[in-house]
Amino acid sequence: MTYETAIQKLGEIVEKLSAESLPLSQASTLFEEGMGLIKFCYEQLKVTKGKIFEIKKELDKLKLEEME
């Protein structure tokens, strides 16, 4: 699953929970699925942030080498 797919599914879940009168068991299932998607998205963002940080460190290192 991609981050974009997870966000789309999360939006669909929010719409269903907001717009429909659902039985408690179905609402609970959707809520659990939504929480799983939120966790997945958070982890993806954390990984991406780490990658960006590493790239920035490499760029900063290159800039320092150029100045020498």
C-alpha positions as CSV (number, residue, x, y, z in Angstrom):
1,M,0.0,0.0,0.0
2,T,1.2,3.5,-0.7
3,Y,0.8,6.6,1.5
4,E,-1.5,8.1,-1.1
5,T,-3.8,5.0,-1.1
6,A,-3.9,4.9,2.6
7,I,-4.9,8.6,2.8
8,Q,-7.6,8.0,0.2
9,K,-9.0,5.0,2.2
10,L,-8.8,7.0,5.4
11,G,-10.9,9.8,3.8
12,E,-13.5,7.3,2.7
13,I,-13.7,5.9,6.2
14,V,-14.1,9.4,7.7
15,E,-16.9,10.1,5.2
16,K,-18.7,6.8,6.0
17,L,-18.4,7.5,9.8
18,S,-19.6,11.0,9.4
19,A,-22.4,10.6,6.9
20,E,-24.1,7.3,7.7
21,S,-25.9,5.8,10.7
22,L,-23.9,2.7,11.1
23,P,-24.3,-0.2,13.5
24,L,-21.9,0.0,16.3
25,S,-20.0,-3.1,15.2
26,Q,-19.5,-1.7,11.7
27,A,-18.5,1.7,13.0
28,S,-16.0,0.1,15.4
29,T,-14.5,-2.0,12.5
30,L,-14.1,1.1,10.4
31,F,-12.6,3.0,13.3
32,E,-10.0,0.2,13.8
33,E,-9.2,0.2,10.1
34,G,-8.8,4.0,10.2
35,M,-6.4,3.8,13.2
36,G,-4.3,1.2,11.3
37,L,-4.2,3.5,8.3
38,I,-3.2,6.4,10.5
39,K,-0.4,4.4,12.0
40,F,0.8,3.3,8.5
41,C,0.8,6.9,7.3
42,Y,2.7,8.1,10.4
43,E,5.3,5.4,9.9
44,Q,5.7,6.4,6.2
45,L,6.1,10.0,7.1
46,K,8.7,9.1,9.7
47,V,10.7,7.1,7.2
48,T,10.5,9.9,4.6
49,K,11.6,12.4,7.2
50,G,14.6,10.3,8.0
51,K,15.5,10.0,4.4
52,I,15.2,13.8,3.9
53,F,17.4,14.4,6.9
54,E,20.1,12.0,5.5
55,I,20.0,13.7,2.1
56,K,20.3,17.1,3.8
57,K,23.3,16.0,5.8
58,E,25.0,14.8,2.6
59,L,24.2,18.1,0.8
60,D,25.6,20.1,3.8
61,K,28.7,17.9,3.7
62,L,29.2,18.6,0.0
63,K,28.8,22.3,0.6
64,L,31.4,22.3,3.3
65,E,33.8,20.4,1.0
66,E,33.3,22.9,-1.8
67,M,34.2,25.8,0.5
68,E,37.6,24.2,1.4
